[in-house]
Structures are given as C-alpha cells and as structure tokens.
C-alpha cells in the first residue's frame, strides 16, 4: 500500500513537472512569436520598399538614357544641318563671287574702261514685287544674246532697278534679284562666262520715269543690260531698245 502511494506521488509530481514544462514552452513560443512577427513584417516591408526603389531607379535610368539619346540625336542632327548650311553658304558665296563682278568695281577690274563702247542696250521690265523673267523677257534677252558671238572683247553691264514703293533696303535686294535673274538666264542658256558680267542693284535710286504714275513706276521696275566692247574697229550696232513693260 505504501509503495502504491509513493508511486502515485511520484507520478503526480512527474505530471506536474511535465505540465510546467509544457506551459513554459507554450509561453516561450508565444513570446518569441510576439517578438519576431513585427520584425518579419518590418523586414517584408523593407524588402517591398527596396524592390519599389529599385524599380523606380531602373525606370528613371531608362528615361534618362532615352533622354540622353534623344538629345544626342538632336545635337547630331543640328550639327549636320549646321555643317550643311555652312557648306551651302560657302558654296553660294563662292559661286556668287565667281559668277559676277560688281559694277561699282568695274573701273578697277577692267583696264581702260573709257575705251569701252556700247554696242547693244536692252531693258526688261518686271511686274510689281516680281523678279522672275517672263517669256517676253526671255525673248528680249535671246535677241541680245544673238549678237554676242559676233562681238569680241565684250562685257555685260547688268543694272537692276525698282520703283519707289517700299523701303530702300528692300528695293536694293529686289533690284539685285532681278539682275541675278538676267545673269542666270544668259549663263544657263548661252554659256556666257561668269567674268563677262558686271552686276549691280541700284534699287529705287535711279529713276528712268516718274514714280508718280503707274506707267512711270512700271518703267522703273527694270533691268538694263548693256553690251560693251573695247575692241578697236568693232562696228557699233544700234542699241536694241527692247522693253517688256508690265503694269
């Protein structure tokens, strides 16, 4: 009987110890979970934030690279255009310099200018604010060009003019464009060499008729082409007075 009681007592004690250990173990796990769960959540949040930051950085980098490429392409295009414009300007300046000499430097370019005499004189007239040759203008120039092959040592003095409408600066440019139109036509169709031309645009500085009337202004919108030669013994031809006046 005593043995049974002792055994029972020890059993009860063992059960109590086990219960305490189990209770302590459960308490420890709960405590650990209570402490680690916020840390895990915080870690997950940090991971999510880091991933979002990486995605944003990658997106910003892609946009920056795209912007840099566009800027570089624009810069390259601008450089190409600038280079082409420079080449065009240089070519145009060179061509203009080679194509014509200015009448204001005629005395220094051509020796013995006083020995030149006029053998032909043609005027073509232009519409208001126009610088393009009409078929009638071209016919007048064709008639003039027909005399060039038989004229030795000639030069062509080409003088552009305008009426009084508009500013002086604009009319200088307009008269120059009109004179250039004549030079281009004779050069292209009749192969007149560039050094034969002496060109000037006088704008509205020199009137050949009164600008007070429409008819007078039409006469002032002209280009006069004089054929001059310094060859002795050349028979002077009657100046051609061909004029295509338009209102």
C-alpha positions as CSV (number, residue, x, y, z in Angstrom):
1,X,0.0,0.0,0.0
2,X,2.8,2.4,0.8
3,X,4.5,1.5,-2.4
4,X,1.4,2.4,-4.4
5,X,1.1,5.7,-2.7
6,X,4.8,6.5,-3.3
7,X,4.4,5.5,-6.9
8,X,1.3,7.6,-7.3
9,X,3.0,10.6,-5.7
10,X,6.0,10.4,-8.0
11,X,3.6,10.1,-11.0
12,X,1.7,13.1,-9.9
13,X,5.0,15.0,-9.4
14,X,6.2,14.0,-12.9
15,X,2.9,15.0,-14.4
16,X,3.2,18.4,-12.7
17,X,6.8,18.9,-14.0
18,X,5.7,18.0,-17.5
19,X,2.8,20.4,-17.2
20,X,5.1,23.1,-16.1
21,X,7.5,22.4,-18.9
22,X,4.7,22.4,-21.4
23,X,3.2,25.6,-20.0
24,X,6.6,27.2,-20.0
25,X,7.3,26.0,-23.6
26,X,4.0,27.4,-24.9
27,X,4.7,30.7,-23.1
28,X,8.2,30.9,-24.7
29,X,6.8,30.2,-28.2
30,X,4.1,32.9,-27.8
31,X,6.7,35.4,-26.6
32,X,9.1,34.5,-29.5
33,X,6.2,34.9,-32.0
34,X,5.1,38.2,-30.4
35,X,8.7,39.5,-30.7
36,X,9.6,38.1,-34.2
37,X,6.4,38.8,-36.0
38,X,6.8,42.6,-36.1
39,X,10.4,42.1,-37.2
40,X,9.3,39.8,-40.0
41,X,6.6,42.3,-41.1
42,X,9.1,45.1,-41.0
43,X,11.6,43.1,-43.0
44,X,9.0,42.3,-45.6
45,X,8.0,46.0,-45.8
46,X,11.7,46.9,-46.2
47,X,12.1,44.3,-48.9
48,X,9.0,45.6,-50.7
49,X,10.2,49.2,-50.4
50,X,13.7,48.2,-51.6
51,X,12.1,46.5,-54.6
52,X,10.0,49.5,-55.4
53,X,13.0,51.8,-55.1
54,X,15.0,49.5,-57.4
55,X,12.2,49.6,-60.0
56,X,11.9,53.4,-59.7
57,X,15.7,53.8,-60.1
58,X,15.6,51.5,-63.1
59,X,12.7,53.4,-64.6
60,X,14.5,56.8,-64.0
61,X,17.7,55.4,-65.6
62,X,15.8,54.2,-68.6
63,X,14.2,57.6,-69.1
64,X,17.5,59.3,-68.5
65,X,19.2,57.1,-71.1
66,X,16.4,57.7,-73.6
67,X,16.6,61.5,-73.0
68,X,20.3,61.4,-73.4
69,X,20.0,59.5,-76.7
70,X,17.3,61.9,-78.0
71,X,19.5,64.9,-77.0
72,X,22.5,63.3,-78.7
73,X,20.5,62.6,-81.9
74,X,19.1,66.2,-81.9
75,X,22.6,67.5,-81.4
76,X,24.0,65.3,-84.2
77,X,21.1,66.5,-86.5
78,X,21.8,70.1,-85.6
79,X,25.5,69.6,-86.2
80,X,24.8,68.1,-89.6
81,X,22.4,70.8,-90.6
82,X,24.8,73.5,-89.4
83,X,27.6,71.8,-91.4
84,X,25.4,71.6,-94.5
85,X,24.3,75.2,-94.1
86,X,27.9,76.3,-93.8
87,X,28.8,74.4,-96.9
88,X,25.8,75.8,-98.8
89,X,26.7,79.3,-97.7
90,X,30.3,78.9,-98.6
91,X,29.4,77.4,-102.0
92,X,26.8,80.2,-102.6
93,X,29.3,82.9,-101.7
94,X,32.0,81.3,-103.8
95,X,29.6,80.9,-106.7
96,X,28.3,84.5,-106.4
97,X,31.9,85.8,-106.3
98,X,32.8,83.8,-109.4
99,X,29.6,84.5,-111.2
100,X,29.6,88.3,-111.3
101,X,31.7,91.3,-110.7
102,X,30.1,94.4,-109.2
103,X,29.7,97.4,-111.4
104,X,31.0,99.6,-108.6
105,X,34.4,97.9,-109.0
106,X,34.3,97.9,-112.8
107,X,36.8,100.7,-113.2
108,X,39.4,98.9,-111.0
109,X,38.8,95.5,-112.7
110,X,38.7,96.5,-116.3
111,X,41.7,98.5,-117.6
112,X,40.9,101.4,-119.8
113,X,37.2,101.5,-119.2
114,X,36.9,104.7,-121.1
115,X,37.9,102.8,-124.2
116,X,34.8,100.6,-124.0
117,X,31.9,101.5,-126.2
118,X,28.3,100.3,-126.1
119,X,27.2,98.0,-128.9
120,X,23.8,96.9,-127.6
121,X,21.4,98.0,-124.9
122,X,18.3,96.0,-123.8
123,X,15.9,96.6,-120.9
124,X,13.5,94.1,-119.5
125,X,10.7,95.1,-117.1
126,X,9.2,93.3,-114.2
127,X,5.8,93.1,-112.5
128,X,5.2,94.7,-109.1
129,X,7.5,93.0,-106.5
130,X,8.5,90.3,-109.1
131,X,11.9,89.1,-110.1
132,X,11.0,86.2,-112.4
133,X,11.5,86.5,-116.2
134,X,8.5,86.0,-118.4
135,X,8.7,84.6,-121.9
136,X,8.6,88.1,-123.3
137,X,11.6,89.0,-121.2
138,X,13.4,85.9,-122.3
139,X,12.7,86.7,-126.0
140,X,14.3,90.1,-125.4
141,X,17.4,88.5,-123.9
142,X,17.5,86.0,-126.7
143,X,17.7,88.8,-129.2
144,X,20.6,90.4,-127.2
145,X,22.4,87.1,-126.9
146,X,22.3,86.6,-130.7
147,X,24.8,89.5,-131.0
148,X,27.3,88.2,-128.5
149,X,29.0,85.6,-130.8
150,X,30.0,88.3,-133.3
151,X,31.2,90.7,-130.6
152,X,34.8,90.4,-129.4
153,X,36.1,91.5,-126.1
154,X,32.7,92.3,-124.7
155,X,31.4,92.6,-121.2
156,X,27.8,92.8,-119.9
157,X,26.9,95.6,-117.5
158,X,23.6,94.5,-115.8
159,X,21.8,97.1,-113.7
160,X,18.7,96.3,-111.7
161,X,16.2,98.9,-110.6
162,X,12.8,99.2,-108.9
163,X,10.0,101.7,-108.4
164,X,9.7,103.9,-105.3
165,X,7.3,101.6,-103.4
166,X,8.8,100.1,-100.3
167,X,12.0,100.8,-98.2
168,X,15.4,101.4,-99.7
169,X,16.8,98.3,-98.2
170,X,14.1,96.1,-99.6
171,X,14.4,97.6,-103.1
172,X,18.2,97.1,-103.1
173,X,17.6,93.4,-102.6
174,X,14.7,93.2,-105.1
175,X,16.8,95.0,-107.8
176,X,19.7,92.6,-107.1
177,X,17.3,89.6,-107.5
178,X,16.1,91.0,-110.8
179,X,19.6,91.5,-112.1
180,X,20.5,88.0,-110.9
181,X,17.6,86.5,-112.9
182,X,19.0,88.0,-116.1
183,X,22.5,86.7,-115.3
184,X,21.3,83.2,-114.6
185,X,19.3,83.1,-117.9
186,X,22.1,84.2,-120.1
187,X,24.6,82.0,-118.3
188,X,22.5,78.8,-118.5
189,X,21.1,79.2,-122.0
190,X,24.1,80.8,-123.8
191,X,27.0,79.8,-121.7
192,X,28.1,83.4,-121.1
193,X,31.2,83.0,-118.9
194,X,30.9,84.5,-115.3
195,X,33.7,87.0,-115.8
196,X,31.7,88.7,-118.5
197,X,29.1,90.0,-116.1
198,X,29.3,93.2,-114.1
199,X,26.2,93.4,-111.9
200,X,24.7,96.0,-109.6
201,X,21.3,96.5,-108.0
202,X,20.5,100.2,-107.6
203,X,17.1,99.8,-106.1
204,X,15.0,103.0,-106.5
205,X,18.0,105.3,-106.6
206,X,17.9,106.0,-110.3
207,X,14.5,106.8,-112.0
208,X,14.0,106.4,-115.7
209,X,10.5,107.7,-115.4
210,X,8.4,109.5,-112.8
211,X,7.2,107.3,-109.9
212,X,4.1,109.4,-109.6
213,X,2.2,107.4,-112.2
214,X,1.6,103.7,-112.7
215,X,3.2,103.8,-116.2
216,X,6.3,105.5,-114.8
217,X,6.7,103.0,-111.9
218,X,6.3,100.1,-114.4
219,X,9.3,101.6,-116.4
220,X,11.4,101.8,-113.3
221,X,10.9,98.1,-112.5
222,X,13.6,97.1,-115.0
223,X,16.9,95.6,-115.6
224,X,19.2,97.2,-118.2
225,X,21.8,95.1,-120.0
226,X,24.5,96.9,-121.9
227,X,26.9,95.1,-124.1
228,X,30.3,96.9,-124.1
229,X,33.4,96.2,-126.0
230,X,37.0,97.6,-126.1
231,X,37.9,96.0,-129.4
232,X,39.0,98.7,-131.9
233,X,37.4,98.7,-135.2
234,X,34.2,97.0,-134.0
235,X,31.2,98.5,-135.7
236,X,28.8,99.9,-133.1
237,X,25.4,98.4,-133.6
238,X,22.2,100.3,-133.0
239,X,21.3,99.7,-129.4
240,X,18.5,97.3,-129.0
241,X,15.6,99.1,-127.3
242,X,13.6,96.0,-126.4
243,X,11.5,96.6,-123.3
244,X,8.7,94.4,-121.9
245,X,6.8,96.8,-119.7
246,X,4.2,95.3,-117.4
247,X,1.9,97.1,-115.0
